[in-house]
Amino acid sequence: MKFCYANRRHALYPDSQPNWDVKAEDYTDKFLSKAQDIGMDGMEIGFQALEALGSDQKVKDFGKRLADHGVPAMAIRSGGSLTAAAGYQENRDRLHRMIDTAQTVGADIVNGALSAPTRYPGKPGSGSGWYKSQDASRDAMIYDYERLGQELQEASDVAGDKGVTISVEVHQNSLVDNSWSAHLINDLVDRDNFGINPDLGNVYWTYDTPEETTDAHIKSVAPISVYWHCKNLFRVNHPENERSVFLRVPISDGEIDYRYAITAMSEAGYNGYMAIEGAVTGDQWLADGKSVEYAKSVLSDIDAGRG
């Protein structure tokens, strides 16, 4: 496996940027060198940074600068619901633009979480950790998946001609939020360059009480995985409120067993990117470097037959 930096904090003194609005110029030489220092092989880049560049040549130049620093663009983050009416056209158009952009910047994965903006902020079903989830698979109809499958088939067909793979992220507040829905959409799309991102953190925090274990999920979904976001959490349950809150920690330290998960992915033949979906607060370099170090130690144990 190779390590992709899906950083969720973007700070290195004297700069500190809001992560969801990071621009290409914020990936300074110092930042990229530090990413390589902690063991990253490449970067996940948000669509916002790429679209702000404004031209194919600038995107190409940005990709070259990442590669020259030893951390090339591996994946593009570009999501949004393809079935909710509000925002559908914008999300669909962006997905197709990012397929073209991936080829230009040198990435071979376009990953998307297919969730819509929260319709009732702060209410049950918004965010994560409630007893219900907006747009969840448990409330969906089969024709929702059939329509989604058609959209993803079209995108995958376009992407295939460009050497790009489409990844759908298992994500709260979306149709694809557990193992059975991941298998359903994978079967409906049925393309060699399409698959699943089995984000175990999202499985764990969708509901106040997880509807499946992370061990069962990764064992089921590993064979159809093409990209992999990795984060870990502690769950603090408030049963009287039907609510849980979650504390983000390095992947070695939380309640998700990443030794089991990495082994399951390895046994399934996965040799793609392990994207460290990093710290959101504190010293990102210490936390995210610890995650890479731990993952490499587990892979070393597996290779030595000590997994």
N, C-alpha and C positions, 0 to 999 in steps of 0.2 A: 504494500500500500504506500501511497505518497500522501504527504500532509499538506492540506490546503488551508490557508488562514482565512476563515470566515470571521474576522474580528468584529466584535460587537461594541468595542470601545476603541476610539481613535485618538490616542493621547501619547505624546512624547515631548517633554518640556523643550521649548516654551509653547508648543502648540497643543491645543485640545479642541477637537471638533465634534459637533453633533454627528453621531455615526450615520444616521440615515440621510444626511445631507453632505457627505464627504465629497469633495471635488478631486479631480485627478491630481491637481497641484498639491493637495494635502498628503499625497503619498510621496513624501520627501525622500531624498537619498538616505537620510538617517533612519527614517521609519522602515524603509525596505531592507536596509542592512540589518536592523534589529530583528525584523521578521525572519530573515535567514539565520541569524545568530541563534534563535531559539528553536531552530529545526524545521522551519516551514520550507516546503518545496515549491510553493506557489500561492496564488491569491484568489479569493472569491471577490469579485467586484460588483457593487450594486449598479443597477441600470442608471441611477441618477447621475453618477459620476461620468458614465460613458455618454449619456445623452447631452450633458452639459458641454462636452467637447465640441460638438457642432459640426464636425466633418470627419469623413472616413480617414483622411490623412492624419488628423490629430489623434484619432483612435488608434491607428496603426503605430504612430510614434509613441503613444503611451504604452501600448503592448510591448514595443521594443525596449522601452526603458525598464519595464518590469522584468523582462527576460534578461536584460543586461545586468541586472542586480541579482540574478539567480532565483527570482521568485516570479515566474511568468504567470499571466492570467490563466487560470485553470477553469474557472466557472463564473457565470454571470447570474446574479440574483435578479429575477424578474417574475413577479407573481401577480395575484389578483384573480377574482372569480371570473370564470368563463361561462357561468350559468345564471348568476344574478343579473337582472336586466340593467340596473344602475351600474354604470362603469364597464359593462361588457365590451363595448366596442373599443374603448380606450385600452383595456387590458389585452384584448385580442391583438390589436394593432401593435402594442408594445412588444408582445411576445414575438411576433414575426419580425419586428425591427431588431430585437435582441438576437435572433437567430443570425441575421446578417452581420450584426455587430460582433458576435462571437467569432465568426470566421475572420473578421478584420483584426480583432485584438489578439487572436491566437488561442482563445478558449475553446474547449470541446464539450462543455456542459452548459446548458441553460436550465437553471433550477427555478421552480416556482411553487409557492404556497398558494393554493387556490381559494383564498378566503376573501370575503368582502369586508369593507369597513364596518365597524360596529354600528348597528342601527340604534341601539339603546345603551349608550355609554353608562357604565356603573351599575347596570341592572343584571340580574341573573341571566347567564348566557353570553354576556360580553367577556372578552378576555379569556382567562383560564381559571380553573379551580372551582367552578360552579357545579351545581347538580344538573345543569343543562348547558348546551353549547349551541350557539348560533349556526345554522346551516349544517347541522351534524348529519352523519350517515344514518343514524338511528331514526331520523325523521324524513329521510329522502325517499323519493320514488325512483323506480328503475329508469324512467325516461329522463331523469336528471343525469344519470350516468351515461345513458345512450347519447344524449346531446354533448356532454362533456367529452365522451369518447370520440365523437366526430370531430370536434375542435382539435383535440390532441392528435388524432390521425393526420389531419391536414398539416398541423405544425410539424409533426415528425417527418412527414413526406418531404416537406420543404427543407427541413434540417438535414435529412439524410443525404441530400445532394451536396451539402456543404461540410460534411464530416462532423456534424454536431449531434449530440444526444440530448433529448428532452427528459428532464427529471421532474417528477411530481413529488413534492414533499408531504409526508404524512404530517398533518397540521391541524390544530384545533380550529374550530369555526369554519370547517370546510367539509366537502363531501368525502374527502380522503383523509380519515382521521384514525384509522385502525387497520388491523391486518386484513380483515375480509374485504373492506372497501378498497384497499390497495391492490389486492388480487383481482377484484372485479374490474377496476379501471385498467389494470395491466392487460387483462384478457380482452377487454373491449377494444383497446387501442391496437394491440397485437402487431407491434413494429419492433424490429431489431434494435433500433436506436431510441427506444423509449423504455423507461423503467421508473423505479421508486427510490425516494430518499427516505429511509426508515428512521426518521429523527425520534429517538427514544425519549428525549426530553419532552417533546410535544405529546407523545403518547401518555407520558406520566402526568402531565399537568392539564390535560384537556378537561377532566372532571374533578370534583372534590375527592372522589374515590375512583381510581383508574379502572376502566372497564376491561382491561386485560393486563397481564403482567408484561413487563419489558422483555423478560426472558422468552416468553411465548411469542411475542411479537417479532423479535429479531430472528428467532429460529424459523418462523414462517416466511418472513419477507426477505431475508437475506438472498435467496436464489433469484429474486427479481429486482435486486437493487443495482443502481447504476451510479449513485452518488450517496454521500453519507454525512449528515450533520451530526456532530457529537458535542453534547453538553451534559452536565450532571446537576442534580438538585437534591435538596432536602425538603421534604413535604411536612408542613405543619397543618394538621387537620383541626377544624373547628366544627365538630359534628352538630352542635346546637344551631349553627348558622348554615349548615349544608355548604360549607365553604372551606377550601384549603388555600394556603399561601405557600410559596416556594422560594427557597433561597438558593441562588446559583453558586456553584463551587467548581473547582477543577474536576476533570472527569475521573480522577482517581479517588475523589473524596466523598461523593454523594451516595445516594441510595440505589442508583442504577449500577448493575454489575457489568462494568465494561470488559472485564476479563472474559466473562461469558459471551458478551456481545461480539468482541473482536474475534474470539474463537469461532463463533457461529458464522460470522462473515467469511473468515478464512476457510472454514470447512465447506462453505458454499462456493468457493472459488473466486470470491470477490478480490480483485486486485486494483480497484480504482482509488479514488481520493477519500481519505479520511479528513473531513473538513472540521477543524476545531472551531466550534461556534463559541467564541471566547468570552472572557469576563466582561461584565457590563459596568463594574465599579472596581475601585482599587487599582492595584498595580497589575495591569493586564499582562505585562511581560513575564512577571513572576508566575502568575496563575496559568497563563497559556503555555509557557515553557514547561511548567510542571506537567500539564496535560500531554504534551508531546513526549516528554521523557517517559512518562508512565506507559503510554501507548507503545512506544518503541520497546520498552522492557517486556511487555506482554507478547508482542510479535516475536521478540528474540526467544522467549520461552517456548512459544509455539513451534518456531523453527527448530529448536533443540529438542522437541518432543516432551517439553515440560509444561505444556499449556494447561 
